[in-house]
Amino acid sequence: MHDDASPFFIAPHRFDALDDDAGPVLDRRHELVPEGDEEILGRHRVDVAGYLLGPTETWRRWVLPAPVTLTVTDHRIAYVGSGSPLALVGARHRRSGRMPSVVSGQIRWQWPSRLELLPAAGATPAQLLVVCDALRTIQQPALALTGPQAQIVELAQQIRRAVATFRLVRPELVDLSPPERDALYRLTLLAPRPDQRRVVLPGSLPVEFHSRDDYYRPRPADEMPYGAASGQR
């Protein structure tokens, strides 16, 4: 992996396609270069973080300290931030000798299993969790996108339609049952209910950690579950 690319989750956890070791391809303005017939659907300015969701606790494992540009396409989401190195939650020191550079990552539409929308509350902005299932573990990696309520709601609708359409037109990539196909088709047509907080995305493919050791990696002693200090869930 190049120094100017970070994965969706902490290395060696990687949830892009196997041939994506270089991360998203960017032009000299640090904007995503589409692949072939890939269509750009929108761009957003959001904060991003990586989480690991468990049955009872949610752990924030990394966070980018500055907002990024998030590009939504009909194939994936890709984020790019300049001058903001990846910050490990609980880390005491930055890597020495490295200058701030471009940080990027992506999630292709075959991976997400559901979306979870956490509405804004008081001074806390809205957050969208793009959640993936993982093989051989009940923990689920999630990418958190944070911003103003209206923007995050729009982003959630954009992603749900893009994921559903991507899976419907690629039967060779995603093996769908008739009920799953019907459910995805409804996601392309119907707007979510105003009170809807979770959207299941049928036909997702599970991700897999690169090393068996990563399933049992101990947490740093100074790392806290998300919300432990603030009371959030």
Residue pairs with C-beta under 8 A, 6 or more apart in sequence:
1 7
1 11
1 21
1 22
1 23
2 22
2 23
3 98
3 101
4 23
4 101
4 102
4 103
4 104
5 22
5 23
5 24
5 102
5 103
5 104
5 105
6 23
6 86
6 103
6 104
6 105
7 13
7 14
7 15
7 16
7 23
7 105
8 14
8 15
8 16
8 50
8 105
8 106
8 107
8 141
8 143
9 15
9 50
9 52
9 61
9 62
9 141
9 143
10 50
10 61
10 62
10 86
10 88
12 209
12 210
12 211
12 214
13 141
13 209
13 210
13 214
14 210
15 107
15 111
15 132
15 141
15 207
16 23
16 105
16 106
16 107
16 108
17 108
20 106
23 104
23 105
23 106
24 32
24 33
24 78
24 80
24 104
24 105
24 106
25 32
25 33
25 35
26 32
26 33
26 80
26 102
26 104
27 33
30 69
30 80
30 82
30 102
31 69
31 71
31 80
32 40
32 71
32 73
32 78
32 80
34 40
34 73
35 75
38 73
38 74
38 75
39 73
39 74
40 71
40 72
40 73
41 72
41 73
41 74
41 158
41 162
42 71
42 72
42 155
42 158
43 69
43 70
43 71
43 72
44 69
44 70
44 72
44 145
44 147
44 151
44 155
45 67
45 68
45 69
45 70
45 147
46 67
46 68
46 70
46 79
46 145
46 146
46 147
46 151
46 152
46 155
47 63
47 64
47 67
47 68
47 145
47 146
47 147
48 63
48 64
48 68
48 70
48 79
48 81
48 143
48 144
48 145
48 146
49 60
49 62
49 63
49 64
49 143
49 144
49 146
50 60
50 61
50 62
50 63
50 141
50 142
50 143
50 144
51 58
51 59
51 60
51 61
51 129
51 141
51 142
51 143
51 144
51 226
52 58
52 59
52 61
52 139
52 140
52 141
52 142
53 59
53 129
53 131
53 139
53 140
53 141
53 142
54 138
54 139
55 138
57 225
57 226
58 225
58 226
58 227
58 233
59 219
59 223
59 225
59 226
60 89
60 144
60 226
61 88
61 89
61 223
62 86
62 87
62 88
62 89
63 87
63 89
64 81
64 84
64 86
64 87
64 103
65 84
65 87
66 81
66 83
66 84
67 81
68 79
68 80
68 81
68 84
68 103
69 79
69 80
69 81
70 77
70 78
70 79
70 145
70 155
71 77
71 78
71 79
71 80
72 155
72 158
72 159
72 162
73 162
74 109
74 162
74 165
74 166
75 108
75 109
75 166
76 106
76 107
76 108
76 109
77 106
77 107
77 130
77 143
77 159
78 104
78 105
78 106
79 104
79 105
79 106
80 102
80 103
80 104
81 102
81 103
81 104
82 100
82 101
82 102
82 103
83 100
83 101
84 100
84 103
85 94
85 95
85 98
85 100
85 101
85 103
86 103
87 94
89 223
90 220
90 222
90 223
90 224
91 220
92 222
105 143
107 130
107 132
107 143
109 162
109 163
109 166
109 167
110 166
110 167
110 173
110 174
110 204
110 205
111 132
111 204
111 205
111 207
112 130
112 131
112 132
112 159
112 163
112 201
112 204
113 131
113 132
113 133
113 140
113 200
113 201
113 204
113 206
114 131
114 198
114 199
114 200
114 201
115 128
115 129
115 130
115 131
115 156
115 159
115 160
115 198
115 199
115 201
116 128
116 129
116 131
116 142
116 197
116 198
117 126
117 127
117 128
117 129
117 152
117 153
117 156
117 196
117 197
117 198
117 199
118 126
118 127
118 128
118 129
118 197
119 126
119 149
119 197
120 126
120 148
120 149
124 232
125 146
125 147
125 148
125 149
125 152
126 146
126 147
126 148
126 149
126 151
126 152
126 153
127 144
127 145
127 146
127 152
128 144
128 145
128 146
128 152
128 155
128 156
128 159
129 142
129 143
129 144
129 145
130 142
130 143
130 144
130 145
130 159
131 140
131 141
131 142
132 140
132 141
132 142
132 204
132 206
132 207
133 140
133 204
133 206
133 207
134 140
134 141
134 206
134 207
134 208
134 209
135 206
135 207
135 208
136 208
136 215
137 209
137 215
141 207
145 152
145 155
146 152
147 155
156 192
156 199
157 191
157 192
160 187
160 192
160 199
160 201
161 187
161 188
163 187
163 201
164 184
164 185
164 187
164 188
164 201
165 188
167 173
167 174
167 176
167 184
167 201
167 202
167 203
168 176
168 181
168 184
168 185
168 188
174 203
174 204
174 205
175 203
176 184
176 202
176 203
179 202
180 202
180 203
183 200
183 202
184 201
184 202
184 203
187 199
187 201
192 199
209 215
226 232
227 233
